[in-house]
Amino acid sequence: MEQKNSHEYQEHKGKLLIVEDDSGIGRVVRDHLRRENYAVTWATTGLECWEDFCNGEYDLVLVDLMLPEMDGFTLSKNIRLKSEVPLLIMSARSEDESKIQAFGLGADDYITKPFSLTELTLRVEAHLKKFRKYQGSEEGKSHLLCYRGGLTVDPVLKQAMYGNELLALTSKEWSLLLLLSTHPGRHFSKSELYEHVWQQKVVDGGNTVTVHIKSLRAKLKENIRTPRYIQTVWGSGYRFIGEFL
């Protein structure tokens, strides 16, 4: 039986998710942060990290950019669409273009390899402190999303109502509605929706997304010619056009 270190019995300072395909770097970062009393999950591919993120709750994510299966830019975009959790990039790519792209996708910080573990720890602590302060503010609290026509989306209870009727949505329909409704006006391609909701690369040209959107629209009593909530971007994808009350 593996003997536990004393720090494992203490209350953790936060839950961190790391994705790093270099086993040497990943192991060093993971072990260091665990010694600093963080609970750490280490993924070695972008897709593995995305699956971990969707299936767990984390206080901060550390992302490498050059990753197999799903690159760090795509992963960062998906994470930011789902959550405001602090997102720190740690990469050997030092050119401004990579930094501009990462920050444009919602990254909170960018640390260039090689970096000191002390600097990494300080940045993690600073972003956790800032995020927890944000969560405690009125701006950071979740609220019901209410739209004209009777649609109400509750991100906390993970349910939606149309008028006084609780919608019987499948998990995929709910995920599509939540993603679209929390990013009103944004155009999502079918491949983006598939990657985000199904957590894998699209394999059927987006037909699966089309079928689920059709079912979701039926439950919302949508007229495809005059939609109130989900608009088709012909030949490409969908956007949410619901108007807030």
Biotite code that builds the C-alpha atoms (Angstrom):
import biotite.structure as struc

atoms = struc.array([
    struc.Atom([0.000, 0.000, 0.000], chain_id="A", res_id=1, res_name="MET", atom_name="CA", element="C"),
    struc.Atom([1.316, 3.437, -0.963], chain_id="A", res_id=2, res_name="GLU", atom_name="CA", element="C"),
    struc.Atom([2.160, 5.561, 2.063], chain_id="A", res_id=3, res_name="GLN", atom_name="CA", element="C"),
    struc.Atom([0.463, 8.962, 2.019], chain_id="A", res_id=4, res_name="LYS", atom_name="CA", element="C"),
    struc.Atom([2.461, 12.118, 2.591], chain_id="A", res_id=5, res_name="ASN", atom_name="CA", element="C"),
    struc.Atom([1.481, 14.281, 5.534], chain_id="A", res_id=6, res_name="SER", atom_name="CA", element="C"),
    struc.Atom([0.244, 17.106, 3.260], chain_id="A", res_id=7, res_name="HIS", atom_name="CA", element="C"),
    struc.Atom([-2.445, 14.786, 1.860], chain_id="A", res_id=8, res_name="GLU", atom_name="CA", element="C"),
    struc.Atom([-4.213, 14.840, 5.219], chain_id="A", res_id=9, res_name="TYR", atom_name="CA", element="C"),
    struc.Atom([-4.395, 18.633, 5.245], chain_id="A", res_id=10, res_name="GLN", atom_name="CA", element="C"),
    struc.Atom([-7.104, 20.708, 3.659], chain_id="A", res_id=11, res_name="GLU", atom_name="CA", element="C"),
    struc.Atom([-6.076, 21.464, 0.086], chain_id="A", res_id=12, res_name="HIS", atom_name="CA", element="C"),
    struc.Atom([-5.583, 25.068, -1.025], chain_id="A", res_id=13, res_name="LYS", atom_name="CA", element="C"),
    struc.Atom([-7.368, 24.389, -4.283], chain_id="A", res_id=14, res_name="GLY", atom_name="CA", element="C"),
    struc.Atom([-8.023, 21.863, -7.049], chain_id="A", res_id=15, res_name="LYS", atom_name="CA", element="C"),
    struc.Atom([-5.778, 22.311, -10.075], chain_id="A", res_id=16, res_name="LEU", atom_name="CA", element="C"),
    struc.Atom([-5.893, 20.687, -13.499], chain_id="A", res_id=17, res_name="LEU", atom_name="CA", element="C"),
    struc.Atom([-2.660, 20.474, -15.515], chain_id="A", res_id=18, res_name="ILE", atom_name="CA", element="C"),
    struc.Atom([-2.212, 19.369, -19.108], chain_id="A", res_id=19, res_name="VAL", atom_name="CA", element="C"),
    struc.Atom([1.368, 18.712, -20.175], chain_id="A", res_id=20, res_name="GLU", atom_name="CA", element="C"),
    struc.Atom([2.467, 16.027, -22.648], chain_id="A", res_id=21, res_name="ASP", atom_name="CA", element="C"),
    struc.Atom([6.121, 16.159, -21.601], chain_id="A", res_id=22, res_name="ASP", atom_name="CA", element="C"),
    struc.Atom([6.242, 13.574, -18.801], chain_id="A", res_id=23, res_name="SER", atom_name="CA", element="C"),
    struc.Atom([9.315, 15.138, -17.172], chain_id="A", res_id=24, res_name="GLY", atom_name="CA", element="C"),
    struc.Atom([7.850, 18.633, -16.951], chain_id="A", res_id=25, res_name="ILE", atom_name="CA", element="C"),
    struc.Atom([4.386, 17.361, -16.032], chain_id="A", res_id=26, res_name="GLY", atom_name="CA", element="C"),
    struc.Atom([5.678, 15.243, -13.176], chain_id="A", res_id=27, res_name="ARG", atom_name="CA", element="C"),
    struc.Atom([7.841, 18.050, -11.782], chain_id="A", res_id=28, res_name="VAL", atom_name="CA", element="C"),
    struc.Atom([5.002, 20.608, -11.882], chain_id="A", res_id=29, res_name="VAL", atom_name="CA", element="C"),
    struc.Atom([2.476, 18.172, -10.421], chain_id="A", res_id=30, res_name="ARG", atom_name="CA", element="C"),
    struc.Atom([4.731, 17.055, -7.572], chain_id="A", res_id=31, res_name="ASP", atom_name="CA", element="C"),
    struc.Atom([5.754, 20.623, -6.741], chain_id="A", res_id=32, res_name="HIS", atom_name="CA", element="C"),
    struc.Atom([2.181, 21.889, -6.561], chain_id="A", res_id=33, res_name="LEU", atom_name="CA", element="C"),
    struc.Atom([1.160, 18.911, -4.466], chain_id="A", res_id=34, res_name="ARG", atom_name="CA", element="C"),
    struc.Atom([3.956, 19.789, -2.033], chain_id="A", res_id=35, res_name="ARG", atom_name="CA", element="C"),
    struc.Atom([2.445, 23.277, -1.944], chain_id="A", res_id=36, res_name="GLU", atom_name="CA", element="C"),
    struc.Atom([-0.741, 21.531, -0.764], chain_id="A", res_id=37, res_name="ASN", atom_name="CA", element="C"),
    struc.Atom([-2.833, 21.680, -3.941], chain_id="A", res_id=38, res_name="TYR", atom_name="CA", element="C"),
    struc.Atom([-4.927, 18.771, -5.189], chain_id="A", res_id=39, res_name="ALA", atom_name="CA", element="C"),
    struc.Atom([-3.592, 18.205, -8.712], chain_id="A", res_id=40, res_name="VAL", atom_name="CA", element="C"),
    struc.Atom([-4.931, 16.259, -11.679], chain_id="A", res_id=41, res_name="THR", atom_name="CA", element="C"),
    struc.Atom([-2.466, 15.792, -14.536], chain_id="A", res_id=42, res_name="TRP", atom_name="CA", element="C"),
    struc.Atom([-3.614, 15.115, -18.115], chain_id="A", res_id=43, res_name="ALA", atom_name="CA", element="C"),
    struc.Atom([-1.210, 14.350, -20.964], chain_id="A", res_id=44, res_name="THR", atom_name="CA", element="C"),
    struc.Atom([-3.385, 15.231, -23.991], chain_id="A", res_id=45, res_name="THR", atom_name="CA", element="C"),
    struc.Atom([-5.736, 18.074, -24.798], chain_id="A", res_id=46, res_name="GLY", atom_name="CA", element="C"),
    struc.Atom([-8.720, 15.778, -25.167], chain_id="A", res_id=47, res_name="LEU", atom_name="CA", element="C"),
    struc.Atom([-7.988, 14.031, -21.860], chain_id="A", res_id=48, res_name="GLU", atom_name="CA", element="C"),
    struc.Atom([-7.805, 17.426, -20.146], chain_id="A", res_id=49, res_name="CYS", atom_name="CA", element="C"),
    struc.Atom([-11.115, 18.524, -21.697], chain_id="A", res_id=50, res_name="TRP", atom_name="CA", element="C"),
    struc.Atom([-12.792, 15.332, -20.492], chain_id="A", res_id=51, res_name="GLU", atom_name="CA", element="C"),
    struc.Atom([-11.344, 15.817, -16.987], chain_id="A", res_id=52, res_name="ASP", atom_name="CA", element="C"),
    struc.Atom([-12.543, 19.418, -16.939], chain_id="A", res_id=53, res_name="PHE", atom_name="CA", element="C"),
    struc.Atom([-16.077, 18.489, -18.014], chain_id="A", res_id=54, res_name="CYS", atom_name="CA", element="C"),
    struc.Atom([-16.311, 15.702, -15.446], chain_id="A", res_id=55, res_name="ASN", atom_name="CA", element="C"),
    struc.Atom([-14.804, 17.502, -12.442], chain_id="A", res_id=56, res_name="GLY", atom_name="CA", element="C"),
    struc.Atom([-14.621, 20.822, -10.626], chain_id="A", res_id=57, res_name="GLU", atom_name="CA", element="C"),
    struc.Atom([-11.377, 22.769, -10.657], chain_id="A", res_id=58, res_name="TYR", atom_name="CA", element="C"),
    struc.Atom([-10.209, 26.102, -9.284], chain_id="A", res_id=59, res_name="ASP", atom_name="CA", element="C"),
    struc.Atom([-7.532, 26.734, -11.931], chain_id="A", res_id=60, res_name="LEU", atom_name="CA", element="C"),
    struc.Atom([-6.207, 25.135, -15.121], chain_id="A", res_id=61, res_name="VAL", atom_name="CA", element="C"),
    struc.Atom([-2.618, 25.125, -16.416], chain_id="A", res_id=62, res_name="LEU", atom_name="CA", element="C"),
    struc.Atom([-2.424, 24.515, -20.174], chain_id="A", res_id=63, res_name="VAL", atom_name="CA", element="C"),
    struc.Atom([0.471, 23.735, -22.502], chain_id="A", res_id=64, res_name="ASP", atom_name="CA", element="C"),
    struc.Atom([-0.118, 24.779, -26.117], chain_id="A", res_id=65, res_name="LEU", atom_name="CA", element="C"),
    struc.Atom([1.535, 22.030, -28.154], chain_id="A", res_id=66, res_name="MET", atom_name="CA", element="C"),
    struc.Atom([-0.618, 19.020, -27.289], chain_id="A", res_id=67, res_name="LEU", atom_name="CA", element="C"),
    struc.Atom([-1.776, 15.834, -29.029], chain_id="A", res_id=68, res_name="PRO", atom_name="CA", element="C"),
    struc.Atom([-5.453, 15.172, -29.863], chain_id="A", res_id=69, res_name="GLU", atom_name="CA", element="C"),
    struc.Atom([-6.584, 18.745, -29.068], chain_id="A", res_id=70, res_name="MET", atom_name="CA", element="C"),
    struc.Atom([-4.165, 21.679, -29.135], chain_id="A", res_id=71, res_name="ASP", atom_name="CA", element="C"),
    struc.Atom([-3.930, 24.131, -26.267], chain_id="A", res_id=72, res_name="GLY", atom_name="CA", element="C"),
    struc.Atom([-5.626, 26.944, -28.164], chain_id="A", res_id=73, res_name="PHE", atom_name="CA", element="C"),
    struc.Atom([-8.736, 24.852, -28.883], chain_id="A", res_id=74, res_name="THR", atom_name="CA", element="C"),
    struc.Atom([-8.727, 23.534, -25.330], chain_id="A", res_id=75, res_name="LEU", atom_name="CA", element="C"),
    struc.Atom([-8.498, 27.051, -23.911], chain_id="A", res_id=76, res_name="SER", atom_name="CA", element="C"),
    struc.Atom([-11.399, 28.214, -26.078], chain_id="A", res_id=77, res_name="LYS", atom_name="CA", element="C"),
    struc.Atom([-13.560, 25.301, -24.924], chain_id="A", res_id=78, res_name="ASN", atom_name="CA", element="C"),
    struc.Atom([-12.727, 25.847, -21.262], chain_id="A", res_id=79, res_name="ILE", atom_name="CA", element="C"),
    struc.Atom([-13.497, 29.551, -21.452], chain_id="A", res_id=80, res_name="ARG", atom_name="CA", element="C"),
    struc.Atom([-16.849, 28.907, -23.122], chain_id="A", res_id=81, res_name="LEU", atom_name="CA", element="C"),
    struc.Atom([-17.796, 26.682, -20.202], chain_id="A", res_id=82, res_name="LYS", atom_name="CA", element="C"),
    struc.Atom([-16.267, 28.507, -17.234], chain_id="A", res_id=83, res_name="SER", atom_name="CA", element="C"),
    struc.Atom([-14.545, 31.645, -15.940], chain_id="A", res_id=84, res_name="GLU", atom_name="CA", element="C"),
    struc.Atom([-12.012, 29.537, -14.011], chain_id="A", res_id=85, res_name="VAL", atom_name="CA", element="C"),
    struc.Atom([-8.456, 31.001, -14.092], chain_id="A", res_id=86, res_name="PRO", atom_name="CA", element="C"),
    struc.Atom([-6.600, 29.735, -17.161], chain_id="A", res_id=87, res_name="LEU", atom_name="CA", element="C"),
    struc.Atom([-2.791, 29.899, -17.189], chain_id="A", res_id=88, res_name="LEU", atom_name="CA", element="C"),
    struc.Atom([-0.762, 29.065, -20.288], chain_id="A", res_id=89, res_name="ILE", atom_name="CA", element="C"),
    struc.Atom([2.687, 27.523, -19.777], chain_id="A", res_id=90, res_name="MET", atom_name="CA", element="C"),
    struc.Atom([4.472, 27.179, -23.106], chain_id="A", res_id=91, res_name="SER", atom_name="CA", element="C"),
    struc.Atom([7.862, 27.179, -24.786], chain_id="A", res_id=92, res_name="ALA", atom_name="CA", element="C"),
    struc.Atom([6.358, 29.390, -27.501], chain_id="A", res_id=93, res_name="ARG", atom_name="CA", element="C"),
    struc.Atom([7.518, 32.882, -26.675], chain_id="A", res_id=94, res_name="SER", atom_name="CA", element="C"),
    struc.Atom([6.446, 34.746, -29.819], chain_id="A", res_id=95, res_name="GLU", atom_name="CA", element="C"),
    struc.Atom([3.926, 37.543, -29.423], chain_id="A", res_id=96, res_name="ASP", atom_name="CA", element="C"),
    struc.Atom([1.482, 35.926, -31.869], chain_id="A", res_id=97, res_name="GLU", atom_name="CA", element="C"),
    struc.Atom([0.984, 32.941, -29.565], chain_id="A", res_id=98, res_name="SER", atom_name="CA", element="C"),
    struc.Atom([0.484, 35.176, -26.550], chain_id="A", res_id=99, res_name="LYS", atom_name="CA", element="C"),
    struc.Atom([-1.977, 37.405, -28.397], chain_id="A", res_id=100, res_name="ILE", atom_name="CA", element="C"),
    struc.Atom([-3.970, 34.371, -29.557], chain_id="A", res_id=101, res_name="GLN", atom_name="CA", element="C"),
    struc.Atom([-3.990, 32.817, -26.082], chain_id="A", res_id=102, res_name="ALA", atom_name="CA", element="C"),
    struc.Atom([-5.162, 36.009, -24.373], chain_id="A", res_id=103, res_name="PHE", atom_name="CA", element="C"),
    struc.Atom([-7.724, 36.517, -27.136], chain_id="A", res_id=104, res_name="GLY", atom_name="CA", element="C"),
    struc.Atom([-9.198, 33.120, -26.287], chain_id="A", res_id=105, res_name="LEU", atom_name="CA", element="C"),
    struc.Atom([-9.585, 34.084, -22.641], chain_id="A", res_id=106, res_name="GLY", atom_name="CA", element="C"),
    struc.Atom([-6.328, 33.048, -20.965], chain_id="A", res_id=107, res_name="ALA", atom_name="CA", element="C"),
    struc.Atom([-5.567, 34.943, -17.743], chain_id="A", res_id=108, res_name="ASP", atom_name="CA", element="C"),
    struc.Atom([-1.794, 34.540, -17.784], chain_id="A", res_id=109, res_name="ASP", atom_name="CA", element="C"),
    struc.Atom([1.082, 33.268, -19.937], chain_id="A", res_id=110, res_name="TYR", atom_name="CA", element="C"),
    struc.Atom([4.293, 31.899, -18.505], chain_id="A", res_id=111, res_name="ILE", atom_name="CA", element="C"),
    struc.Atom([7.141, 30.959, -20.848], chain_id="A", res_id=112, res_name="THR", atom_name="CA", element="C"),
    struc.Atom([9.227, 27.817, -20.401], chain_id="A", res_id=113, res_name="LYS", atom_name="CA", element="C"),
    struc.Atom([11.609, 27.374, -18.768], chain_id="A", res_id=114, res_name="PRO", atom_name="CA", element="C"),
    struc.Atom([10.124, 29.000, -15.645], chain_id="A", res_id=115, res_name="PHE", atom_name="CA", element="C"),
    struc.Atom([10.899, 28.767, -11.966], chain_id="A", res_id=116, res_name="SER", atom_name="CA", element="C"),
    struc.Atom([8.555, 26.764, -9.778], chain_id="A", res_id=117, res_name="LEU", atom_name="CA", element="C"),
    struc.Atom([8.515, 29.638, -7.305], chain_id="A", res_id=118, res_name="THR", atom_name="CA", element="C"),
    struc.Atom([7.226, 32.023, -9.978], chain_id="A", res_id=119, res_name="GLU", atom_name="CA", element="C"),
    struc.Atom([4.606, 29.485, -11.042], chain_id="A", res_id=120, res_name="LEU", atom_name="CA", element="C"),
    struc.Atom([3.388, 29.091, -7.462], chain_id="A", res_id=121, res_name="THR", atom_name="CA", element="C"),
    struc.Atom([3.103, 32.852, -6.978], chain_id="A", res_id=122, res_name="LEU", atom_name="CA", element="C"),
    struc.Atom([1.084, 33.238, -10.170], chain_id="A", res_id=123, res_name="ARG", atom_name="CA", element="C"),
    struc.Atom([-1.242, 30.391, -9.213], chain_id="A", res_id=124, res_name="VAL", atom_name="CA", element="C"),
    struc.Atom([-1.824, 31.902, -5.773], chain_id="A", res_id=125, res_name="GLU", atom_name="CA", element="C"),
    struc.Atom([-2.478, 35.371, -7.232], chain_id="A", res_id=126, res_name="ALA", atom_name="CA", element="C"),
    struc.Atom([-5.052, 34.149, -9.746], chain_id="A", res_id=127, res_name="HIS", atom_name="CA", element="C"),
    struc.Atom([-6.828, 31.954, -7.215], chain_id="A", res_id=128, res_name="LEU", atom_name="CA", element="C"),
    struc.Atom([-7.127, 34.898, -4.835], chain_id="A", res_id=129, res_name="LYS", atom_name="CA", element="C"),
    struc.Atom([-8.491, 37.139, -7.585], chain_id="A", res_id=130, res_name="LYS", atom_name="CA", element="C"),
    struc.Atom([-10.963, 34.508, -8.813], chain_id="A", res_id=131, res_name="PHE", atom_name="CA", element="C"),
    struc.Atom([-12.305, 33.771, -5.337], chain_id="A", res_id=132, res_name="ARG", atom_name="CA", element="C"),
    struc.Atom([-12.858, 37.462, -4.758], chain_id="A", res_id=133, res_name="LYS", atom_name="CA", element="C"),
    struc.Atom([-14.741, 37.635, -8.062], chain_id="A", res_id=134, res_name="TYR", atom_name="CA", element="C"),
    struc.Atom([-16.889, 34.627, -7.122], chain_id="A", res_id=135, res_name="GLN", atom_name="CA", element="C"),
    struc.Atom([-17.910, 36.357, -3.915], chain_id="A", res_id=136, res_name="GLY", atom_name="CA", element="C"),
    struc.Atom([-19.041, 39.497, -5.728], chain_id="A", res_id=137, res_name="SER", atom_name="CA", element="C"),
    struc.Atom([-22.501, 40.134, -7.149], chain_id="A", res_id=138, res_name="GLU", atom_name="CA", element="C"),
    struc.Atom([-21.022, 40.050, -10.658], chain_id="A", res_id=139, res_name="GLU", atom_name="CA", element="C"),
    struc.Atom([-19.668, 36.559, -10.128], chain_id="A", res_id=140, res_name="GLY", atom_name="CA", element="C"),
    struc.Atom([-22.887, 35.000, -8.845], chain_id="A", res_id=141, res_name="LYS", atom_name="CA", element="C"),
    struc.Atom([-25.031, 32.901, -11.161], chain_id="A", res_id=142, res_name="SER", atom_name="CA", element="C"),
    struc.Atom([-28.493, 34.175, -12.035], chain_id="A", res_id=143, res_name="HIS", atom_name="CA", element="C"),
    struc.Atom([-31.458, 32.846, -13.949], chain_id="A", res_id=144, res_name="LEU", atom_name="CA", element="C"),
    struc.Atom([-31.424, 33.627, -17.657], chain_id="A", res_id=145, res_name="LEU", atom_name="CA", element="C"),
    struc.Atom([-34.912, 34.800, -18.631], chain_id="A", res_id=146, res_name="CYS", atom_name="CA", element="C"),
    struc.Atom([-35.899, 35.484, -22.237], chain_id="A", res_id=147, res_name="TYR", atom_name="CA", element="C"),
    struc.Atom([-38.899, 36.918, -24.042], chain_id="A", res_id=148, res_name="ARG", atom_name="CA", element="C"),
    struc.Atom([-41.379, 34.281, -25.067], chain_id="A", res_id=149, res_name="GLY", atom_name="CA", element="C"),
    struc.Atom([-41.226, 32.354, -21.796], chain_id="A", res_id=150, res_name="GLY", atom_name="CA", element="C"),
    struc.Atom([-37.844, 30.592, -21.827], chain_id="A", res_id=151, res_name="LEU", atom_name="CA", element="C"),
    struc.Atom([-35.921, 30.430, -18.543], chain_id="A", res_id=152, res_name="THR", atom_name="CA", element="C"),
    struc.Atom([-32.481, 28.801, -18.251], chain_id="A", res_id=153, res_name="VAL", atom_name="CA", element="C"),
    struc.Atom([-31.089, 27.938, -14.815], chain_id="A", res_id=154, res_name="ASP", atom_name="CA", element="C"),
    struc.Atom([-27.325, 27.172, -14.990], chain_id="A", res_id=155, res_name="PRO", atom_name="CA", element="C"),
    struc.Atom([-27.214, 26.238, -11.286], chain_id="A", res_id=156, res_name="VAL", atom_name="CA", element="C"),
    struc.Atom([-30.053, 23.716, -11.243], chain_id="A", res_id=157, res_name="LEU", atom_name="CA", element="C"),
    struc.Atom([-29.175, 22.682, -14.818], chain_id="A", res_id=158, res_name="LYS", atom_name="CA", element="C"),
    struc.Atom([-32.701, 22.914, -16.089], chain_id="A", res_id=159, res_name="GLN", atom_name="CA", element="C"),
    struc.Atom([-34.817, 24.999, -18.438], chain_id="A", res_id=160, res_name="ALA", atom_name="CA", element="C"),
    struc.Atom([-38.467, 25.972, -18.411], chain_id="A", res_id=161, res_name="MET", atom_name="CA", element="C"),
    struc.Atom([-40.707, 27.102, -21.225], chain_id="A", res_id=162, res_name="TYR", atom_name="CA", element="C"),
    struc.Atom([-43.607, 29.020, -19.723], chain_id="A", res_id=163, res_name="GLY", atom_name="CA", element="C"),
    struc.Atom([-44.579, 26.987, -16.670], chain_id="A", res_id=164, res_name="ASN", atom_name="CA", element="C"),
    struc.Atom([-43.366, 23.714, -18.186], chain_id="A", res_id=165, res_name="GLU", atom_name="CA", element="C"),
    struc.Atom([-40.099, 22.069, -17.152], chain_id="A", res_id=166, res_name="LEU", atom_name="CA", element="C"),
    struc.Atom([-38.415, 20.968, -20.380], chain_id="A", res_id=167, res_name="LEU", atom_name="CA", element="C"),
    struc.Atom([-37.475, 17.291, -20.553], chain_id="A", res_id=168, res_name="ALA", atom_name="CA", element="C"),
    struc.Atom([-34.086, 17.789, -22.173], chain_id="A", res_id=169, res_name="LEU", atom_name="CA", element="C"),
    struc.Atom([-31.461, 15.130, -22.742], chain_id="A", res_id=170, res_name="THR", atom_name="CA", element="C"),
    struc.Atom([-27.997, 15.857, -21.382], chain_id="A", res_id=171, res_name="SER", atom_name="CA", element="C"),
    struc.Atom([-26.752, 16.807, -24.856], chain_id="A", res_id=172, res_name="LYS", atom_name="CA", element="C"),
    struc.Atom([-29.752, 19.063, -25.541], chain_id="A", res_id=173, res_name="GLU", atom_name="CA", element="C"),
    struc.Atom([-29.198, 20.798, -22.214], chain_id="A", res_id=174, res_name="TRP", atom_name="CA", element="C"),
    struc.Atom([-25.488, 21.290, -22.934], chain_id="A", res_id=175, res_name="SER", atom_name="CA", element="C"),
    struc.Atom([-26.260, 22.771, -26.359], chain_id="A", res_id=176, res_name="LEU", atom_name="CA", element="C"),
    struc.Atom([-28.905, 25.124, -24.941], chain_id="A", res_id=177, res_name="LEU", atom_name="CA", element="C"),
    struc.Atom([-26.645, 26.241, -22.095], chain_id="A", res_id=178, res_name="LEU", atom_name="CA", element="C"),
    struc.Atom([-23.681, 26.903, -24.379], chain_id="A", res_id=179, res_name="LEU", atom_name="CA", element="C"),
    struc.Atom([-25.736, 28.836, -26.917], chain_id="A", res_id=180, res_name="LEU", atom_name="CA", element="C"),
    struc.Atom([-27.812, 30.825, -24.406], chain_id="A", res_id=181, res_name="SER", atom_name="CA", element="C"),
    struc.Atom([-24.836, 31.909, -22.309], chain_id="A", res_id=182, res_name="THR", atom_name="CA", element="C"),
    struc.Atom([-23.120, 33.289, -25.438], chain_id="A", res_id=183, res_name="HIS", atom_name="CA", element="C"),
    struc.Atom([-25.957, 35.164, -27.188], chain_id="A", res_id=184, res_name="PRO", atom_name="CA", element="C"),
    struc.Atom([-25.239, 36.348, -30.696], chain_id="A", res_id=185, res_name="GLY", atom_name="CA", element="C"),
    struc.Atom([-22.108, 34.251, -31.070], chain_id="A", res_id=186, res_name="ARG", atom_name="CA", element="C"),
    struc.Atom([-21.950, 32.034, -34.140], chain_id="A", res_id=187, res_name="HIS", atom_name="CA", element="C"),
    struc.Atom([-20.956, 28.446, -33.357], chain_id="A", res_id=188, res_name="PHE", atom_name="CA", element="C"),
    struc.Atom([-20.010, 26.084, -36.154], chain_id="A", res_id=189, res_name="SER", atom_name="CA", element="C"),
    struc.Atom([-21.309, 22.527, -35.975], chain_id="A", res_id=190, res_name="LYS", atom_name="CA", element="C"),
    struc.Atom([-17.782, 21.251, -35.363], chain_id="A", res_id=191, res_name="SER", atom_name="CA", element="C"),
    struc.Atom([-17.324, 23.664, -32.436], chain_id="A", res_id=192, res_name="GLU", atom_name="CA", element="C"),
    struc.Atom([-20.601, 22.541, -30.883], chain_id="A", res_id=193, res_name="LEU", atom_name="CA", element="C"),
    struc.Atom([-19.704, 18.886, -31.344], chain_id="A", res_id=194, res_name="TYR", atom_name="CA", element="C"),
    struc.Atom([-16.232, 19.263, -29.839], chain_id="A", res_id=195, res_name="GLU", atom_name="CA", element="C"),
    struc.Atom([-17.599, 21.174, -26.873], chain_id="A", res_id=196, res_name="HIS", atom_name="CA", element="C"),
    struc.Atom([-20.613, 18.989, -26.082], chain_id="A", res_id=197, res_name="VAL", atom_name="CA", element="C"),
    struc.Atom([-19.477, 15.546, -27.222], chain_id="A", res_id=198, res_name="TRP", atom_name="CA", element="C"),
    struc.Atom([-15.840, 16.164, -26.170], chain_id="A", res_id=199, res_name="GLN", atom_name="CA", element="C"),
    struc.Atom([-14.346, 14.752, -29.352], chain_id="A", res_id=200, res_name="GLN", atom_name="CA", element="C"),
    struc.Atom([-13.631, 15.676, -32.960], chain_id="A", res_id=201, res_name="LYS", atom_name="CA", element="C"),
    struc.Atom([-16.633, 15.735, -35.283], chain_id="A", res_id=202, res_name="VAL", atom_name="CA", element="C"),
    struc.Atom([-16.843, 12.561, -37.372], chain_id="A", res_id=203, res_name="VAL", atom_name="CA", element="C"),
    struc.Atom([-20.116, 12.851, -39.296], chain_id="A", res_id=204, res_name="ASP", atom_name="CA", element="C"),
    struc.Atom([-19.963, 16.338, -40.755], chain_id="A", res_id=205, res_name="GLY", atom_name="CA", element="C"),
    struc.Atom([-22.107, 17.743, -37.961], chain_id="A", res_id=206, res_name="GLY", atom_name="CA", element="C"),
    struc.Atom([-25.196, 15.600, -38.601], chain_id="A", res_id=207, res_name="ASN", atom_name="CA", element="C"),
    struc.Atom([-25.378, 14.608, -34.934], chain_id="A", res_id=208, res_name="THR", atom_name="CA", element="C"),
    struc.Atom([-25.510, 18.278, -33.927], chain_id="A", res_id=209, res_name="VAL", atom_name="CA", element="C"),
    struc.Atom([-28.230, 18.931, -36.514], chain_id="A", res_id=210, res_name="THR", atom_name="CA", element="C"),
    struc.Atom([-30.404, 16.130, -35.135], chain_id="A", res_id=211, res_name="VAL", atom_name="CA", element="C"),
    struc.Atom([-30.057, 17.327, -31.530], chain_id="A", res_id=212, res_name="HIS", atom_name="CA", element="C"),
    struc.Atom([-30.725, 20.964, -32.446], chain_id="A", res_id=213, res_name="ILE", atom_name="CA", element="C"),
    struc.Atom([-33.872, 19.858, -34.309], chain_id="A", res_id=214, res_name="LYS", atom_name="CA", element="C"),
    struc.Atom([-35.088, 18.002, -31.210], chain_id="A", res_id=215, res_name="SER", atom_name="CA", element="C"),
    struc.Atom([-34.242, 20.966, -28.955], chain_id="A", res_id=216, res_name="LEU", atom_name="CA", element="C"),
    struc.Atom([-36.134, 23.332, -31.230], chain_id="A", res_id=217, res_name="ARG", atom_name="CA", element="C"),
    struc.Atom([-39.189, 21.082, -31.140], chain_id="A", res_id=218, res_name="ALA", atom_name="CA", element="C"),
    struc.Atom([-39.217, 21.206, -27.344], chain_id="A", res_id=219, res_name="LYS", atom_name="CA", element="C"),
    struc.Atom([-38.882, 25.006, -27.491], chain_id="A", res_id=220, res_name="LEU", atom_name="CA", element="C"),
    struc.Atom([-41.800, 25.093, -29.957], chain_id="A", res_id=221, res_name="LYS", atom_name="CA", element="C"),
    struc.Atom([-39.587, 26.932, -32.427], chain_id="A", res_id=222, res_name="GLU", atom_name="CA", element="C"),
    struc.Atom([-40.630, 27.867, -35.950], chain_id="A", res_id=223, res_name="ASN", atom_name="CA", element="C"),
    struc.Atom([-37.471, 27.411, -38.002], chain_id="A", res_id=224, res_name="ILE", atom_name="CA", element="C"),
    struc.Atom([-38.521, 30.205, -40.389], chain_id="A", res_id=225, res_name="ARG", atom_name="CA", element="C"),
    struc.Atom([-39.100, 32.723, -37.592], chain_id="A", res_id=226, res_name="THR", atom_name="CA", element="C"),
    struc.Atom([-37.026, 31.491, -34.652], chain_id="A", res_id=227, res_name="PRO", atom_name="CA", element="C"),
    struc.Atom([-37.096, 33.266, -31.292], chain_id="A", res_id=228, res_name="ARG", atom_name="CA", element="C"),
    struc.Atom([-34.117, 31.484, -29.764], chain_id="A", res_id=229, res_name="TYR", atom_name="CA", element="C"),
    struc.Atom([-31.922, 29.385, -32.062], chain_id="A", res_id=230, res_name="ILE", atom_name="CA", element="C"),
    struc.Atom([-31.080, 30.775, -35.486], chain_id="A", res_id=231, res_name="GLN", atom_name="CA", element="C"),
    struc.Atom([-29.480, 28.710, -38.231], chain_id="A", res_id=232, res_name="THR", atom_name="CA", element="C"),
    struc.Atom([-26.373, 30.148, -39.879], chain_id="A", res_id=233, res_name="VAL", atom_name="CA", element="C"),
    struc.Atom([-26.961, 28.391, -43.187], chain_id="A", res_id=234, res_name="TRP", atom_name="CA", element="C"),
    struc.Atom([-24.311, 25.900, -44.172], chain_id="A", res_id=235, res_name="GLY", atom_name="CA", element="C"),
    struc.Atom([-22.309, 26.561, -41.058], chain_id="A", res_id=236, res_name="SER", atom_name="CA", element="C"),
    struc.Atom([-23.897, 26.390, -37.617], chain_id="A", res_id=237, res_name="GLY", atom_name="CA", element="C"),
    struc.Atom([-26.133, 28.176, -35.140], chain_id="A", res_id=238, res_name="TYR", atom_name="CA", element="C"),
    struc.Atom([-26.432, 31.221, -32.899], chain_id="A", res_id=239, res_name="ARG", atom_name="CA", element="C"),
    struc.Atom([-28.692, 32.138, -29.986], chain_id="A", res_id=240, res_name="PHE", atom_name="CA", element="C"),
    struc.Atom([-30.898, 35.174, -30.657], chain_id="A", res_id=241, res_name="ILE", atom_name="CA", element="C"),
    struc.Atom([-33.188, 35.134, -27.606], chain_id="A", res_id=242, res_name="GLY", atom_name="CA", element="C"),
    struc.Atom([-33.892, 38.567, -26.090], chain_id="A", res_id=243, res_name="GLU", atom_name="CA", element="C"),
    struc.Atom([-33.446, 39.062, -22.343], chain_id="A", res_id=244, res_name="PHE", atom_name="CA", element="C"),
    struc.Atom([-36.423, 40.249, -20.336], chain_id="A", res_id=245, res_name="LEU", atom_name="CA", element="C"),
])
